[in-house]
Amino acid sequence: MNSSVIDFLATEARFGARNYEPIGVVLSRGEGVWVWDTEGNRYLDCLSAYSAVNQGHCHPKILAAMVEQAHRLTLTSRAFHNDQLAPFYQEIAALTGSHKVLPMNSGAEAVESAIKSVRKWGYEVKGVPDGQAEIIACANNFHGRTLGIVGFSTDPETRTHFGPFAPGFKIIRFGDTAALEEAITQNTVAFLVEPIQGEAGVIIPPAGYFTKVRELCTANNVMLVLDEIQTGLGRTGKLLAEQHEAIEADVTLLGKALSGGFYPVSAVLSNNDVLGTLRPGQHGSTFGGNPLACAVARAAMRVLVEEGMIENAARQGARFLEGLKDIRANTIREVRGRGLMLAVELHPEAGRARRYCEALQGKGILAKDTHEHTIRIAPPLVITSDQVDWALEQFATTLTQDFS
């Protein structure tokens, strides 16, 4: 590690809040699936900024749309109309089959907006007594880091010394339809859930789980809110992860890859009942729906479809998954994934996953550990077969390495 890298890291440590523990690499450039550090070393990005860069780093068509719009108009606030918002609404609605759209910025803002909206719907449409609305969420969930959201997290790291927290949430086990059925009451307004629990380690529910969830929510007049901020926009080999069981959510949350990594853009997609309860002045965002964000998102959605990235995610994800399963290593407890959302869980005695991620860095792969013993793997959706095969060679070498 040269002196310039040490200087970067030392300056971050001196001035920055220590709320992250990044891998010790300082990146300066990206293109497609590749990123380069300040020393000129090239790495295959197997994190994609937590699936925000599905379209690949610095996609030229998204970049062109951003530059063009930045020369014209960047921000008006929602006090005025702009000429990018209506086309964005129309295109995202057509792509996802949604009826109403609420544009926001970060994924956490989309989650918070959904919570507000389903509660309002519960009081004004379903008839829940004021102040008694309940939302069901799952253990080991990750929906963001705002105070409202961490209040229903089960991760002590996200909760400790941040309370008191807002009431109105019930926690059940992920993948357990009997627990959901038991938790629903007449005051339940929504079930907020990730189709695949990403931060928890790419936890995939049992087959048929969401089919039954959809039935339970419909039968009890409960809004099914799917947080597709990581799973959506092609990551799992479908446009939306809900399509793997041919269901439709009442509310869908998108973010991350909605801008292809260029700009914070998120959206709440819903039926008329939920978002239809909002009135002028009751919710908003200065930057939400700004013309720069809309132009970027429109380009990001367009290339995702036109360049076949979703289909490629399905093909390369299957190749990557089978290749990981073929690795014969005593360190591996389980390999799981769907599309290009993959994970290798290690046996506890193999040690922390972080040291394997650091070893992979030395072989030109950037991946990220989660929950001590799991390596998350999520390359951009533009990855090729040759790149998958090369990555598998590096994983095989690393996972069979003796760290003793």
NORVEN-V330898 format. One record per helix or strand of 3 or more residues. SS is the DSSP state (h for helix, s for strand). FROM is the first residue (numbers start at 0). TO is the last residue. Records with the same first field share a line. If there is no record, write none. Layout:
BEGIN
SS=FROM-TO  FROM-TO
END
This chain:
BEGIN
h=2-14  47-50  59-71  84-95  106-125  146-149  155-158  176-182  208-218  240-244  255-258  271-274  290-305  308-324  347-349  352-361  384-398
s=26-31  33-36  41-44  99-103  133-137  168-171  187-193  222-226  250-253  265-269  331-337  340-345  367-369  373-376
END
